[in-house]
Amino acid sequence: MSDQSPKPAHVYAAQRDWPNYFNRVAGKPPRETLVRALDAFEADGGPDAASGAPPLSVDLGCGEGRDTVELLRRGWRVVAIDGHPDALRRLRERELPHPDRLEIRHEPFEGLVLPRARFVNASFSLPFCPPEHFAALWATIVGVVEPGGRFAGQFFGDRDDWADIPDRSHQTRAEAEGLLSGFDIEYFHEEEDDGKDALDNPKHWHRFDVVAVKRPRGTGA
Ligand SMILES: C[S@@+](CC[C@H](N)C(=O)[O-])C[C@H]1O[C@@H](n2cnc3c(N)ncnc32)[C@H](O)[C@@H]1O
């Protein structure tokens, strides 16, 4: 007899139990894609090479702030955005380098308006944008990243365990590459394995880890 009951990772993901997630990731280091992007900016001459002032980054779906803290530590101004109040409460309670350089916004991805930014970081957050809003959100991100600026983050793949949850946005590899057509790709790593979710439930992961540089206007797609 086949077991039709949902798998635990699937149940957890469908519920969007963010406070439990924030508990599990508290104190973890910044994401690898964020660090790669920051290292690349520093290799370019530093985050403020273009303007001489601390440049602006957006941390989209910032959660409890593992990447936001690193952005501040490495000299960025940060607009940190999340749809869950508990994320932002935890972020406010952290010891923050240069708290004067942080703006916290409690807003959903749906209908988001973003400032022009040198860097948009979206670690493990874009898949949680409902599919009917994803195209507009991605167009907004592409539109606000300055030429020569970067996007870093994840797209979740079509073979990921969570791909069939109705309010999720997952992409095939070709679709993920297509989203990056206005960028030069610096890092694109397809990860697919049987692992665990943040609550240690077994989960099949399929995702694309990305760092990409926005092309100057008029070059490429
Ligand atoms: C998997 S967590 C990632 C958090 C953090 N970036 C990290 O790497 O740990 C996804 C985050 O996206 C936020 N989120 C999910 N759906 C959202 C939505 N529709 N609008 C705004 N934020 C949302 C959640 O509150 C959560 O903080």
The ligand as an ORCA input file, in Angstrom:
! r2SCAN-3c Opt
* xyz 0 1
  C      14.201     30.569      3.952
  S      14.044     32.146      4.691
  C      15.578     32.891      4.242
  C      16.002     33.946      5.226
  C      17.430     34.451      5.054
  N      17.595     35.189      3.812
  C      18.386     33.300      5.103
  O      19.135     33.098      4.157
  O      18.380     32.586      6.111
  C      12.887     32.980      3.634
  C      12.505     34.362      4.148
  O      11.615     34.941      3.206
  C      10.561     35.581      3.919
  N       9.384     35.553      3.072
  C       8.725     34.445      2.632
  N       7.696     34.774      1.860
  C       7.695     36.133      1.790
  C       6.877     37.089      1.117
  N       5.872     36.698      0.327
  N       7.173     38.395      1.270
  C       8.222     38.791      2.044
  N       9.031     37.935      2.703
  C       8.759     36.623      2.580
  C      10.368     34.778      5.182
  O       9.752     35.537      6.218
  C      11.799     34.364      5.501
  O      12.444     35.273      6.357
*
